[in-house]
Amino acid sequence: MKIAKLALAISVTSLVFAGGARADDTLWQDLGGVDAIHKIASDTADNFLADPRIKATFDNTNMDRFRILLGDQFCVVAGGPCTYTGRNMKDTHKGLHLGNADFNAVVEDLEKAMDKNGVAYATQSRFLARLAPMQHDIVTK
């Protein structure tokens, strides 16, 4: 069912603006606001480290910094009042040779974090639709 949610999110991406949030956007509020988004990001990072499918990808990562940057990125993608100062996804993932299975694991770990934080299914789907275009920069094999 979780992969079906990703497929749905990818299919509705064409209906969602991929260039960022609109001025009247409420997704970041529906996710619970800035603090809740950063909590989701932190829980997602914990899930990555516990996931045997992808944990090795983070072996040389400063996870404290990663959690902050992931939270800021999630906030920006959701239309919140944050600033993302990290690298773009293409440069960040260059040379990691990640495939669709890796990307799906990341999505599942994010969904698990959103479930843990009580994010409604419809809100999860809207957020995943915003993140889905990043797949093209993350998946390199």
NORVENGI-V589189 format. One record per residue. RES is the residue in three letters. SS is DSSP state (helix for helix, strand for strand, loop for the rest). NEAR is the number of other C-alpha atoms within 12 Angstrom. Layout:
res=RES ss=SS near=NEAR
res=RES ss=SS near=NEAR
This chain:
res=MET ss=loop near=10
res=LYS ss=helix near=22
res=ILE ss=helix near=21
res=ALA ss=helix near=16
res=LYS ss=helix near=26
res=LEU ss=helix near=34
res=ALA ss=helix near=19
res=LEU ss=helix near=24
res=ALA ss=helix near=29
res=ILE ss=helix near=28
res=SER ss=helix near=19
res=VAL ss=helix near=22
res=THR ss=helix near=25
res=SER ss=helix near=16
res=LEU ss=helix near=14
res=VAL ss=loop near=25
res=PHE ss=loop near=21
res=ALA ss=loop near=23
res=GLY ss=loop near=18
res=GLY ss=loop near=25
res=ALA ss=loop near=25
res=ARG ss=loop near=18
res=ALA ss=loop near=12
res=ASP ss=loop near=12
res=ASP ss=loop near=22
res=THR ss=loop near=23
res=LEU ss=helix near=34
res=TRP ss=helix near=37
res=GLN ss=helix near=22
res=ASP ss=helix near=27
res=LEU ss=loop near=38
res=GLY ss=loop near=25
res=GLY ss=helix near=25
res=VAL ss=helix near=30
res=ASP ss=helix near=22
res=ALA ss=helix near=27
res=ILE ss=helix near=41
res=HIS ss=helix near=33
res=LYS ss=helix near=29
res=ILE ss=helix near=37
res=ALA ss=helix near=38
res=SER ss=helix near=32
res=ASP ss=helix near=29
res=THR ss=helix near=35
res=ALA ss=helix near=37
res=ASP ss=helix near=26
res=ASN ss=helix near=28
res=PHE ss=helix near=34
res=LEU ss=helix near=25
res=ALA ss=helix near=20
res=ASP ss=loop near=23
res=PRO ss=loop near=16
res=ARG ss=loop near=22
res=ILE ss=loop near=28
res=LYS ss=helix near=22
res=ALA ss=helix near=16
res=THR ss=helix near=26
res=PHE ss=helix near=25
res=ASP ss=loop near=12
res=ASN ss=loop near=11
res=THR ss=loop near=17
res=ASN ss=loop near=14
res=MET ss=helix near=23
res=ASP ss=helix near=16
res=ARG ss=helix near=17
res=PHE ss=helix near=29
res=ARG ss=helix near=29
res=ILE ss=helix near=29
res=LEU ss=helix near=28
res=LEU ss=helix near=36
res=GLY ss=helix near=38
res=ASP ss=helix near=32
res=GLN ss=helix near=34
res=PHE ss=helix near=43
res=CYS ss=helix near=38
res=VAL ss=helix near=33
res=VAL ss=helix near=37
res=ALA ss=loop near=44
res=GLY ss=loop near=34
res=GLY ss=loop near=32
res=PRO ss=loop near=25
res=CYS ss=loop near=24
res=THR ss=loop near=19
res=TYR ss=loop near=23
res=THR ss=loop near=16
res=GLY ss=loop near=20
res=ARG ss=loop near=15
res=ASN ss=loop near=16
res=MET ss=helix near=24
res=LYS ss=helix near=20
res=ASP ss=helix near=15
res=THR ss=helix near=21
res=HIS ss=helix near=24
res=LYS ss=loop near=18
res=GLY ss=loop near=16
res=LEU ss=loop near=21
res=HIS ss=loop near=19
res=LEU ss=loop near=26
res=GLY ss=loop near=22
res=ASN ss=helix near=23
res=ALA ss=helix near=19
res=ASP ss=helix near=27
res=PHE ss=helix near=32
res=ASN ss=helix near=29
res=ALA ss=helix near=28
res=VAL ss=helix near=40
res=VAL ss=helix near=38
res=GLU ss=helix near=29
res=ASP ss=helix near=33
res=LEU ss=helix near=38
res=GLU ss=helix near=37
res=LYS ss=helix near=29
res=ALA ss=helix near=29
res=MET ss=helix near=35
res=ASP ss=helix near=22
res=LYS ss=helix near=21
res=ASN ss=loop near=26
res=GLY ss=loop near=20
res=VAL ss=loop near=28
res=ALA ss=loop near=20
res=TYR ss=helix near=24
res=ALA ss=helix near=20
res=THR ss=helix near=26
res=GLN ss=helix near=38
res=SER ss=helix near=35
res=ARG ss=helix near=37
res=PHE ss=helix near=45
res=LEU ss=helix near=40
res=ALA ss=helix near=33
res=ARG ss=helix near=36
res=LEU ss=helix near=38
res=ALA ss=helix near=34
res=PRO ss=helix near=28
res=MET ss=helix near=28
res=GLN ss=helix near=30
res=HIS ss=helix near=19
res=ASP ss=helix near=25
res=ILE ss=helix near=28
res=VAL ss=loop near=26
res=THR ss=loop near=22
res=LYS ss=loop near=17
